[in-house]
Every structure is written in C-alpha cells, then in structure tokens.
Amino acid sequence: MAFKLACVQLAVTATKSDNLVRAAKLVKQAAQQGSKIIALPECFNSPYGTSYFPEYAEQIPGTSSNELSKMAKENSVFLIGGSIPEESDGKLYNTCCVYNPDGNLVAKHRKVHLFDIDVPGKIRFQESETLKPGNSFTTFDTPYCKVGIGICYDIRFAELAQIYANQDCKLLVYPGAFNMTTGPAHWELLTRARAIDNQLYVATVSPARDESATYVAWGHSSVVSPWGNVVATTDHEETILYSDIDPSYPDEVRSQIPIRNQKRQDMYEVKCLK
Ligand SMILES: O=C(O)CCC(=O)C(=O)O
C-alpha cells in the first residue's frame, strides 16, 4: 500500500519548549496533508553538541517523549521522533523513539555508531565525550512496510542498512545532522549508496540550518528511491518534505537487477552478532 512520508526539517533552537511546540505544529501540518509516517530530525529538542547533551537529556518516558506520543496519537500517524539526548542509569544516549497512531512506543533506537571524527582544520567532533552507544538494531512494522532506523553517523555503516534490508525493510529513515564539511561531500552520496546497495527507499531528516549555532547543520533532507533517484530534497530552511512511497517498488527493482539473489553467500555473509 502506497503512502505519503513527511520529513520535517525543523528549525531547532536552544529553547526546548519552543522546539516541542514547533515540532507539534509541523507534525500536525504534515498529517493534514495526508502523511502516514512523519519523521523529525536528529536532536530535535536540543542544539546538537556534546556540551548540550547532559543539560537537555531526559528519561524515556519524559517530557519530550510524552509530547511525541501525544503528537502521534492526536494526528493518528506513525511518528519517528528524530532523536533526543536520553538519560538512563546515569548514562547518556542519542535516542530515536517511534510511536504508532495510538501513541504507543513501538521502537527505540540508541545511535549505534558514535560520531567521533577529526578532519584537521575543518571539524573535530567527539560524541563519545558524553554519549554511550546503543547496542541493538531497530525496525518496526507498519501496515505499509517494515521500516529500519539509524541515526546520522549510522548511515556510514553499510552493513547496518544491509541487515535491515535482510530483515525485509523497504524504507530506512535516518534522522541526521551532517555539517558544512561532510554534508556537501557525503550526505547525498551516502543516502543514494544505501538505497542502491539495498534497493529500497532511504530518507534522511536534518534540522534546518542555524548559522549562529555551535554546530551548523547541512540541511538537505532527502528521500531516495530504490533505483537511486533523489525523489524529494530541499535546501537548508525549515520545511516539510513530502514523498510518495510505493513499498512494491523495491521488489520491482530487485527483480530487474537481482543482486540479492546473485550474492555469493558461499563466500561471505553479513550477519547480526547481537
Ligand atoms: O558522518 C558525518 O559526517 C556526520 C555525522 C553526524 O553529524 C552525526 O552523527 O550526528
């Protein structure tokens, strides 16, 4: 069954309550346009940065996750709640909560691959200064198709997407906040690469760009088809990106170019160890 996906490229500020109000407003707008699955960006309730995580972190359930549950229920949609800094047992995680149209939590993804990079003269970021990684893969079922979740840096790890494809996901959603160095270089390429590798839809959902923030997001939320075409994209302002998703299209592409059957499983395999 085809459905409309909405990626909300939210303008995230330092005021958590404003972020929650704006998110609720845009989720409602997306639902009124007929969207059935709506996704928010990484760190939608907090500025992105290791110094902010301890200050903005919440338990789940907590204020922000309760708001997400309410947004899903009030609008009767699946809501992929971007991510929030989560506090649990004294540790912090970068966590995506997914709610069904009844407002129930159906998936929780803690970012598996932490964003620790050092590109001299450009960007050094060490998420592991304050966060711990999650240790599980995350998918959820909808009446439309199964969906796999990764957060930002997770998109660089091809095996994660392959595992989701093997688990029969037809759509992968990555809330993410690339930056002004890696964004122009890699964001679209990675999105298209994961889509072509696995012959499924891939959506990325960024915050809008705030030039005054300590971490300036690239924006450019996008949806790529199983053929590798960018079927929806945008620049860096706050907006809602809509895309019609046909869950039968991945199988069409897979029958045309049957790499999944042609894989030399006798020589190698990708498997979950946990
Ligand atoms: O992989 C990148 O270049 C950016 C990743 C990132 O910003 C993140 O994981 O939050």
The ligand as an SDF file (V2000), in Angstrom:
LIG
                    3D

 10  9  0  0  0  0  0  0  0  0999 V2000
   29.0180   11.4470    9.4060 O   0  0  0  0  0  0  0  0  0  0  0  0
   29.0350   12.6850    9.3730 C   0  0  0  0  0  0  0  0  0  0  0  0
   29.7800   13.2770    8.6000 O   0  0  0  0  0  0  0  0  0  0  0  0
   28.1910   13.4920   10.2780 C   0  0  0  0  0  0  0  0  0  0  0  0
   27.6000   12.6720   11.3630 C   0  0  0  0  0  0  0  0  0  0  0  0
   26.8730   13.4450   12.3720 C   0  0  0  0  0  0  0  0  0  0  0  0
   26.7790   14.6470   12.3030 O   0  0  0  0  0  0  0  0  0  0  0  0
   26.2110   12.7600   13.4610 C   0  0  0  0  0  0  0  0  0  0  0  0
   26.3820   11.5360   13.5970 O   0  0  0  0  0  0  0  0  0  0  0  0
   25.4920   13.4150   14.2050 O   0  0  0  0  0  0  0  0  0  0  0  0
  1  2  2  0
  2  3  1  0
  2  4  1  0
  4  5  1  0
  5  6  1  0
  6  7  2  0
  6  8  1  0
  8  9  2  0
  8 10  1  0
M  END
$$$$
